[in-house]
């Protein structure tokens, strides 16, 4: 499954946007790596929604890859999930090299280093410091610089679980260079190596003195100059030319929680645009606060090109003007004048008076985006309102149609995946538990289901559903009858955690619709019901679907251009939240 180098970017080099009969340079839409979210179940669910979006695994620590006894649980995936990126966390050249080499053997299309995670558990070493005292490769004022020579000393073999990686590598530039260099060596140019990082970092730590006193120290590296120097280091000394930029600074040291770090620091899109212009030979993907497909497309293709596409289209006669599109004068200023660091009041800067965000964010879309701004990445929108991604292939990539047209089609396909991946455990005598992938293969009393789930898996159930492929890898033992199920107290064989992991991706599928709350509550109720848990997550989801109104399941998805303002979540910081140093 390993393809040519730069296979993700080269596969989307050019295409015609069939929505508006207008030639647009093709871009990439990425589904962000999210801890405890980007599970195999989540990835399969999203591949049902879109065949074109680029999926990401959740971050896997290099030491986990090297030492776990369950490597397939962390890295194995089905070929149909491609294109897919594996993100790893680490800071040492040798462990990152070995981990990347293993990732490459699993057939991923790209491997990425996390220099974005704000968690103190990741950033801070066991000694309590968050990278302080370890920094090499920068000057005394905190600039990453562009002329420093990297130290080619021996590799540090400390376990990455000790911390000191993630966003803090923006401060510890030497470790960042070592990690990326090791990954490049590990994959041997068979797949791209990229970096996901932030536009800046603020580190806060308590330094303990010998007299038992302590003092708070703050290091602020939140300038365009530092970001340029950091990228330049990775570009020159490691050959890394592909970056995902989260357009917020990261506050490390306990002042903000990881969740607050994703919403409180202001967004700074103009800084990402300027970074693109500074490195025309590198590829950049913008991440952070993008509420939906319309904004993603506007950022990637630019307001000028999309406006021209709409004006020249003979397919749509509707007025597709967006209230959020900036005026012509503002567009010209944004394109022709550097936004970052400007003190002129009429320009888009942070804090931004034009974008009117509560935390001063600047999320302006460019009139003409840099050619090397190759895509966007969305995260929280995938959790809150996954239904909007049904339109990725048509609206963003210009395909003729999308894989599914309504929620019933999506859920039916997802049920089939669950029923094959997590076979029923209600009709077997096997004592093993189903808690992780791959699930144990067991011998069943019958293929017709127990008294509880036979409504879907018995003869009548199979005749009214597309479940003929269910249990295709599960042998059936005819010596026993399923009725014995009722004479035994069912022992929990499929864990609640496994069921919850399977149901989590679909919880927001009915976002904004009457009946969505009922759907979520019923999923939770059946997950807690020990009597039905062994019938599997596929049965539970089918049972919840059977109680929903037909019109809710069969209602056609709404096209992106027809969505109302309330159909898309906007991620803004709390009005009264202020960062205090």
Rosetta blueprint (number, residue, H / E / L):
1 X L
2 X L
3 X L
4 X L
5 X L
6 X L
7 X H
8 X H
9 X H
10 X H
11 X L
12 X L
13 X L
14 X E
15 X E
16 X E
17 X E
18 X L
19 X L
20 X L
21 X L
22 X E
23 X E
24 X E
25 X E
26 X L
27 X L
28 X E
29 X E
30 X E
31 X E
32 X L
33 X L
34 X L
35 X L
36 X L
37 X L
38 X L
39 X L
40 X H
41 X H
42 X H
43 X H
44 X H
45 X H
46 X H
47 X H
48 X H
49 X H
50 X L
51 X L
52 X L
53 X L
54 X E
55 X E
56 X E
57 X L
58 X L
59 X L
60 X E
61 X E
62 X H
63 X H
64 X H
65 X H
66 X H
67 X H
68 X L
69 X L
70 X L
71 X H
72 X H
73 X H
74 X H
75 X H
76 X L
77 X L
78 X L
79 X H
80 X H
81 X H
82 X L
83 X L
84 X E
85 X E
86 X E
87 X E
88 X E
89 X E
90 X L
91 X L
92 X L
93 X H
94 X H
95 X H
96 X H
97 X H
98 X H
99 X H
100 X H
101 X H
102 X H
103 X H
104 X H
105 X H
106 X L
107 X L
108 X L
109 X L
110 X E
111 X E
112 X E
113 X E
114 X E
115 X E
116 X L
117 X L
118 X L
119 X L
120 X H
121 X H
122 X H
123 X H
124 X L
125 X L
126 X L
127 X L
128 X L
129 X L
130 X L
131 X L
132 X L
133 X L
134 X L
135 X L
136 X L
137 X L
138 X L
139 X L
140 X L
141 X L
142 X L
143 X L
144 X L
145 X L
146 X L
147 X L
148 X L
149 X L
150 X L
151 X L
152 X L
153 X L
154 X L
155 X L
156 X L
157 X L
158 X L
159 X L
160 X H
161 X H
162 X H
163 X L
164 X L
165 X L
166 X H
167 X H
168 X H
169 X H
170 X H
171 X L
172 X L
173 X H
174 X H
175 X H
176 X H
177 X H
178 X H
179 X H
180 X H
181 X H
182 X H
183 X H
184 X H
185 X H
186 X H
187 X H
188 X L
189 X L
190 X L
191 X L
192 X E
193 X E
194 X E
195 X E
196 X E
197 X E
198 X E
199 X E
200 X E
201 X E
202 X E
203 X E
204 X E
205 X E
206 X E
207 X E
208 X E
209 X L
210 X L
211 X L
212 X L
213 X L
214 X E
215 X E
216 X E
217 X E
218 X E
219 X E
220 X E
221 X E
222 X L
223 X L
224 X H
225 X H
226 X H
227 X H
228 X H
229 X H
230 X H
231 X H
232 X H
233 X H
234 X H
235 X H
236 X H
237 X H
238 X H
239 X L
240 X L
241 X L
242 X E
243 X E
244 X E
245 X E
246 X E
247 X E
248 X E
249 X E
250 X E
251 X E
252 X E
253 X L
254 X L
255 X L
256 X L
257 X L
258 X H
259 X H
260 X H
261 X H
262 X L
263 X L
264 X L
265 X L
266 X L
267 X L
268 X E
269 X H
270 X H
271 X H
272 X H
273 X H
274 X H
275 X H
276 X H
277 X H
278 X H
279 X L
280 X L
281 X L
282 X L
283 X E
284 X E
285 X E
286 X E
287 X E
288 X L
289 X L
290 X L
291 X L
292 X L
293 X H
294 X H
295 X H
296 X H
297 X H
298 X H
299 X H
300 X H
301 X H
302 X L
303 X H
304 X H
305 X H
306 X H
307 X H
308 X H
309 X H
310 X H
311 X H
312 X H
313 X L
314 X L
315 X L
316 X L
317 X L
318 X L
319 X L
320 X L
321 X L
322 X L
323 X L
324 X L
325 X L
326 X L
327 X L
328 X H
329 X H
330 X H
331 X H
332 X H
333 X H
334 X H
335 X H
336 X H
337 X L
338 X L
339 X L
340 X L
341 X L
342 X L
343 X L
344 X L
345 X L
346 X L
347 X L
348 X L
349 X L
350 X L
351 X L
352 X L
353 X L
354 X L
355 X L
356 X L
357 X L
358 X L
359 X L
360 X L
361 X L
362 X E
363 X L
364 X L
365 X L
366 X L
367 X L
368 X L
369 X L
370 X L
371 X L
372 X L
373 X E
374 X E
375 X E
376 X E
377 X E
378 X E
379 X L
380 X H
381 X H
382 X H
383 X H
384 X H
385 X L
386 X H
387 X H
388 X H
389 X H
390 X H
391 X H
392 X H
393 X H
394 X H
395 X H
396 X H
397 X L
398 X L
399 X L
400 X L
401 X L
402 X L
403 X L
404 X L
405 X L
406 X E
407 X H
408 X H
409 X H
410 X H
411 X H
412 X H
413 X H
414 X H
415 X H
416 X H
417 X H
418 X H
419 X H
420 X H
421 X H
422 X L
423 X L
424 X L
425 X L
426 X L
427 X L
428 X L
429 X L
430 X L
431 X L
432 X L
433 X L
434 X E
435 X L
436 X L
437 X L
438 X L
439 X L
440 X L
441 X L
442 X L
443 X L
444 X E
445 X L
446 X L
447 X L
448 X L
449 X L
450 X L
451 X L
452 X L
453 X L
454 X H
455 X H
456 X H
457 X H
458 X L
459 X H
460 X H
461 X H
462 X H
463 X H
464 X L
465 X L
466 X L
467 X L
468 X L
469 X L
470 X L
471 X L
472 X L
473 X L
474 X L
475 X L
476 X E
477 X L
478 X L
479 X L
480 X L
481 X L
482 X H
483 X H
484 X H
485 X H
486 X H
487 X H
488 X L
489 X L
490 X L
491 X L
492 X L
493 X L
494 X E
495 X L
496 X H
497 X H
498 X H
499 X H
500 X H
501 X H
502 X H
503 X H
504 X H
505 X L
506 X L
507 X L
508 X L
509 X L
510 X L
511 X L
512 X L
513 X L
514 X L
515 X L
516 X H
517 X H
518 X H
519 X H
520 X H
521 X H
522 X H
523 X H
524 X H
525 X H
526 X H
527 X H
528 X H
529 X L
530 X H
531 X H
532 X H
533 X H
534 X L
535 X L
536 X H
537 X H
538 X H
539 X H
540 X H
541 X H
542 X H
543 X H
544 X H
545 X H
546 X H
547 X L
548 X L
549 X L
550 X H
551 X H
552 X H
553 X H
554 X H
555 X L
556 X E
557 X L
558 X L
559 X L
560 X H
561 X H
562 X H
563 X L
564 X L
565 X H
566 X H
567 X H
568 X L
569 X L
570 X L
571 X L
572 X L
573 X L
574 X L
575 X L
576 X L
577 X L
578 X L
579 X L
580 X L
581 X L
